[in-house]
Amino acid sequence: MSSYGFSTTAIHAGQEPDARTGAVTVPISLATTFAQTVPGVAGQYEYSRTGNPTREAFEKQVAAVEQAKFGLAFASGSAAIATVLHLLEAGSHVISVDDVYGGTQRYFNKVASITNNLTFSFIDFNVTGAFDAAITPKTKLVWLETPTNPTLKVTDMAAVAAVCKAKGILLVVDNTFMTPYFQNPLLHGADIVIHSITKYINGHSDVVGGVIVTNDEALNTRFKFLQNGLGAILSPFDSYMAMRGLKTLALRMRAHGENAQAAAELLEAHKNVERVVYPGLKSHPQHEIAAKQTSGNGGMITVYLKGGLDESKRFLSALKLFACAESLGAVESLSEHPALMTHASVPAEMRAKLGIADNMLRLSVGVEDKADILADLTQALDAIDA
């Protein structure tokens, strides 16, 4: 599908009409096992954990939009993260961006470090010399989010990839926030890309899942073995739902980006806002890096209100369209308080270092009418003074 545009690829990759019925929508195959014509000689499918027609169609689709050769789907983004870490031998060292998703940080520090005997360094890649100083002879993998969750720091992927390639270190990029529509990390030197498809790829707050994509055949063979061995596969029904969601990703991301840009500009101008972090604003510290490696700025905004926890709670309670809920990336707008919610598992001293403060809020701007989103934000900001 390389000669087609994004939407055409998303709609058609892996979506061939059903050979038996001609159905243009991929059927949901609930079969757990598949007949063998000759005993011991499997056909295309053998057992649904090992391979399933519906899941395979989604895997082909998501690989195509990430401009990758291979894709594998998992029961959650966390399952995809755990699978990637199983590439490493005990005693290996991992360098991660410091402001990483709370669930990723929790898995690294409280699971993989204990059960897999891995060590981790959490750094700011935008601090000169920090990356080079963190590398050891045991460093086998670098983990990036760009932008990060929740402070939206942007990292120059090509610069990090160049160092990784020179030293034989794998580079993984969590591309959940930007999606394949706005950013393709493999084109900037990443070896592996992961997504929580729970967010934008599915986009409707009704599927939990994750994916791993790569262009490296040897890595994919290893991931396929781990997917089968660990067993945390995406179900046929969730594969179907995510496949349907991905078909409209381009339409949704354009709306998310347009609405978020307008919301960020409104927030930045309001008297009750201390600071807004959004890659599309010129005030963003890595605005130029973001412009270089992305084709849009996404739907996520981080805002620091003037005040503290009381002001944050007043604002969140006053919102009408923005539901106060964890997760992100769906058609409806969501708001949350990272220190109390998604990043509560991050140690307090680390939250303070990263700037995850009581006056910080994270907004996932949906695809509602722009005027309604802006009006809701305005009335909630004004309610802080009420």
C-alpha positions in Angstrom: 0.0 0.0 0.0 3.1 2.3 -0.1 1.8 4.2 -3.1 -1.4 5.3 -1.4 -2.2 8.1 1.1 -2.7 7.6 4.8 -6.5 7.3 4.8 -6.6 4.9 1.8 -4.0 2.7 3.5 -5.9 2.7 6.8 -9.1 1.7 5.1 -7.7 -1.0 2.8 -4.5 -2.5 4.3 -5.3 -6.0 5.5 -8.9 -5.5 4.6 -9.4 -7.7 1.5 -13.0 -8.9 0.9 -13.7 -12.2 2.5 -12.8 -15.0 0.1 -15.8 -17.2 0.9 -18.6 -14.6 1.1 -17.2 -11.4 -0.5 -17.9 -9.5 2.7 -16.0 -6.1 2.5 -15.7 -6.0 6.3 -13.3 -8.4 7.9 -15.3 -11.1 9.8 -14.8 -11.6 13.5 -13.3 -15.1 13.7 -14.1 -16.5 17.2 -12.6 -19.9 16.5 -10.0 -21.0 19.1 -8.6 -23.8 16.9 -8.4 -24.6 13.2 -8.7 -28.0 11.5 -5.6 -29.8 10.1 -6.1 -31.7 6.8 -3.0 -33.7 7.6 -2.3 -34.5 11.3 0.6 -32.4 12.6 0.6 -30.2 9.5 -1.1 -26.9 10.3 -2.6 -24.7 7.6 -2.4 -20.9 7.7 -3.9 -21.0 11.3 -3.5 -23.5 14.0 -4.6 -22.1 17.4 -6.0 -18.6 18.0 -3.3 -17.6 20.5 -0.7 -18.3 17.8 -2.6 -16.6 15.0 -6.2 -15.4 14.3 -7.6 -14.1 11.0 -9.2 -11.0 12.6 -6.2 -10.1 14.7 -3.9 -10.6 11.7 -6.0 -8.2 9.6 -5.6 -5.5 12.2 -1.9 -6.2 12.6 -1.4 -5.7 8.9 -3.4 -2.5 8.9 -1.6 -0.9 11.8 1.8 -1.9 10.4 0.9 -0.3 7.1 0.0 3.1 8.6 3.2 3.1 10.7 5.1 2.4 7.4 6.4 -0.8 9.0 6.7 -4.3 7.6 5.5 -6.1 10.7 2.9 -5.5 13.5 1.6 -7.5 16.4 -1.4 -6.8 18.6 -1.6 -7.4 22.4 -4.3 -7.3 25.1 -3.1 -3.9 26.4 -0.4 -1.3 25.9 1.1 -2.6 29.2 1.3 -6.1 27.6 3.1 -4.7 24.6 5.6 -2.9 27.0 6.2 -6.1 28.9 6.8 -8.0 25.7 9.4 -5.5 24.5 11.3 -5.8 27.8 11.4 -9.6 27.4 13.8 -9.1 24.6 16.5 -8.3 27.2 18.7 -10.7 29.1 18.8 -10.4 32.9 21.3 -7.7 34.0 20.7 -5.5 31.0 20.4 -1.7 31.4 17.6 0.5 30.0 17.7 4.2 29.5 14.2 5.8 29.6 13.0 9.4 29.2 12.3 10.6 32.7 8.8 11.8 32.1 7.4 8.4 31.0 3.8 7.2 31.4 3.1 6.2 35.0 2.2 2.7 34.1 5.5 2.2 32.1 7.5 3.7 35.0 5.7 1.3 37.4 6.4 -1.7 35.3 10.1 -0.8 34.9 10.7 -0.1 38.6 8.4 -2.4 40.4 8.2 -5.5 38.1 11.0 -5.7 35.4 13.7 -4.5 37.8 12.8 -7.3 40.3 11.7 -10.2 38.1 14.0 -9.7 35.1 16.9 -8.1 37.0 17.0 -5.1 34.7 18.3 -1.7 35.7 16.9 1.6 34.6 18.1 5.2 34.2 15.5 8.0 33.8 16.9 11.1 32.0 15.9 14.2 30.2 17.2 13.8 26.7 17.1 17.6 26.2 19.8 18.1 28.9 23.2 18.3 27.0 25.3 15.3 27.8 22.7 13.4 29.9 22.2 10.7 27.3 25.9 10.0 26.8 26.6 10.0 30.5 23.8 7.4 31.1 25.1 4.8 28.6 27.0 1.9 30.2 28.4 -1.3 28.6 25.2 -3.1 29.7 22.8 -0.6 28.0 20.8 -2.5 25.6 17.6 -0.4 25.0 16.5 3.2 25.0 12.8 4.0 25.7 11.3 7.3 24.4 8.0 9.0 24.5 7.8 12.1 22.4 5.9 14.0 23.4 6.0 12.6 26.9 3.1 11.9 29.3 2.2 14.3 30.9 4.6 17.2 30.5 4.8 16.9 26.7 8.5 17.1 26.4 9.7 16.5 22.8 12.9 14.6 22.0 14.9 14.7 18.8 14.4 11.1 17.7 17.0 11.2 14.8 19.7 12.4 17.2 19.0 9.7 19.7 18.7 7.1 17.0 22.2 8.0 15.6 23.8 7.3 19.0 21.9 4.1 19.4 22.9 2.8 16.0 26.5 3.6 16.6 26.5 1.7 19.9 24.2 -1.2 19.0 21.4 -0.2 21.3 17.7 -0.8 20.5 15.5 2.4 20.3 11.9 2.0 21.2 9.4 4.9 20.8 6.0 5.0 22.3 4.0 6.8 19.7 0.6 6.7 21.4 0.2 10.5 21.7 1.1 11.4 18.1 -0.3 8.4 16.3 1.0 7.2 12.9 -1.0 10.1 11.3 1.2 12.8 12.8 4.5 10.9 13.4 6.3 7.8 12.2 9.3 7.1 14.5 10.6 4.3 12.3 11.4 7.0 9.6 13.5 8.8 12.3 15.6 5.8 13.2 13.6 3.9 15.8 13.8 0.1 15.8 10.5 -0.5 17.5 7.3 1.5 17.9 4.6 0.7 20.4 1.1 2.1 20.9 -1.6 1.8 23.4 -4.4 1.4 20.9 -6.8 2.0 23.8 -6.2 5.7 22.9 -6.3 7.3 19.5 -6.0 4.3 17.2 -9.3 2.8 18.5 -10.4 6.2 19.5 -13.8 5.5 21.1 -13.1 4.5 24.8 -14.3 1.0 24.2 -11.2 -1.2 23.6 -8.1 -1.9 25.6 -5.1 -3.0 23.5 -1.6 -2.5 22.4 0.6 -3.0 19.4 4.3 -3.4 18.5 5.5 -2.6 15.0 9.0 -3.0 13.5 10.8 -3.3 10.2 13.3 -5.8 11.5 12.4 -9.4 10.6 14.5 -10.9 13.3 12.9 -8.7 16.0 9.5 -9.6 14.6 10.2 -13.3 14.8 11.2 -12.9 18.4 8.2 -10.8 19.2 5.9 -13.4 17.5 7.5 -16.1 19.7 6.9 -13.9 22.8 3.4 -13.0 21.8 2.5 -16.7 21.6 4.5 -17.7 24.7 3.3 -14.9 27.0 -0.2 -15.2 25.6 -1.4 -11.6 26.1 -3.1 -11.4 22.7 -5.8 -9.0 21.5 -9.1 -10.7 21.2 -10.9 -11.1 17.8 -13.7 -8.7 18.8 -11.3 -6.0 20.1 -9.2 -6.5 16.9 -12.3 -5.8 14.9 -13.2 -2.7 16.9 -9.7 -1.3 16.7 -9.6 -2.0 13.0 -12.8 -0.1 12.5 -11.5 2.8 14.6 -8.2 3.0 12.7 -10.1 3.5 9.5 -11.1 7.0 10.6 -7.9 8.0 12.4 -7.0 10.6 9.8 -10.3 12.4 10.1 -10.2 12.3 13.9 -6.6 13.4 14.3 -7.2 16.4 12.1 -10.1 17.4 14.3 -8.2 16.7 17.5 -5.3 18.8 16.3 -7.4 21.7 15.2 -9.4 21.8 18.4 -6.4 21.4 20.6 -4.5 24.2 18.9 -7.4 26.6 19.5 -7.8 25.4 23.1 -4.1 25.9 23.9 -4.2 29.4 22.5 -7.3 30.2 24.6 -5.8 28.8 27.8 -2.5 30.5 27.3 -4.3 33.9 27.1 -6.4 33.4 30.2 -5.7 35.2 33.5 -6.1 32.1 35.6 -3.5 30.1 33.7 0.1 30.1 34.7 1.5 28.1 31.8 0.4 25.9 28.9 2.5 23.2 27.3 1.5 22.2 23.8 3.9 21.4 20.9 1.9 23.7 18.6 2.6 26.8 20.6 5.8 28.7 19.9 6.2 28.9 23.7 6.9 25.2 23.8 10.6 24.6 24.6 11.0 22.1 21.8 8.5 23.6 19.3 11.1 23.5 16.5 12.0 19.9 17.1 8.3 19.0 17.1 7.8 20.8 13.8 10.8 18.9 12.3 9.6 15.4 13.1 5.8 15.6 13.1 3.1 16.7 10.7 0.8 17.9 13.4 0.6 18.6 17.1 -2.0 16.1 18.4 -4.8 16.5 20.9 -3.0 16.6 24.3 -2.5 19.7 26.3 -0.9 20.2 29.7 -1.9 23.3 31.6 -0.7 24.8 34.9 -3.3 26.9 36.6 -2.6 29.8 38.9 -3.0 28.3 42.4 -2.9 24.8 43.7 -5.1 21.7 44.4 -8.2 23.7 45.3 -8.1 25.7 42.0 -7.5 22.5 40.0 -10.5 20.7 41.6 -12.7 23.8 41.1 -11.8 23.9 37.4 -12.2 20.1 36.9 -15.6 20.1 38.7 -16.8 23.0 36.6 -16.1 21.4 33.2 -19.2 20.1 31.4 -17.9 18.5 28.2 -14.6 17.4 29.6 -15.3 14.3 31.7 -12.8 13.9 34.5 -11.4 10.4 33.7 -8.2 8.6 33.1 -7.1 7.6 29.6 -7.1 9.8 26.5 -7.3 10.0 22.8 -11.1 9.3 22.3 -13.7 11.3 20.4 -15.0 12.8 23.7 -12.9 15.4 25.6 -11.3 14.2 28.9 -9.6 16.0 31.7 -7.5 14.6 34.6 -5.2 15.5 37.4 -2.0 13.5 36.9 -0.6 13.8 40.4 -3.8 12.3 41.8 -4.7 10.0 38.9 -2.6 8.6 36.1 0.8 9.4 37.7 -0.1 8.7 41.4 2.2 5.6 41.2 5.2 7.8 40.4 7.1 8.6 43.6 6.4 12.0 45.1 10.0 13.2 44.7 10.1 12.2 41.1 6.7 14.0 40.5 8.2 17.1 42.0 11.3 16.9 39.9 9.3 16.4 36.7 6.9 19.3 37.5 3.8 17.0 38.1 2.4 19.5 40.5 -1.0 20.1 42.2 -1.8 22.8 39.7 -1.0 20.7 36.7 -3.9 19.3 34.6 -3.9 17.1 31.4 -6.5 17.7 28.8 -7.4 15.3 26.0 -9.2 17.5 23.5 -11.9 15.6 21.6 -13.6 16.2 18.3 -16.7 18.0 19.6 -17.5 21.3 17.9 -14.6 23.7 18.5 -16.8 26.5 19.8 -18.4 24.3 22.4 -14.9 23.1 23.6 -13.7 26.7 23.9 -16.8 27.8 25.7 -16.6 25.0 28.2 -12.9 25.8 29.0 -13.7 29.5 29.4 -16.6 29.0 31.8 -14.5 26.5 33.9 -11.6 28.9 34.1 -13.9 31.7 35.1 -15.5 29.4 37.8 -12.1 29.3 39.6 -12.8 32.8 40.9 -16.5 32.2 41.7 
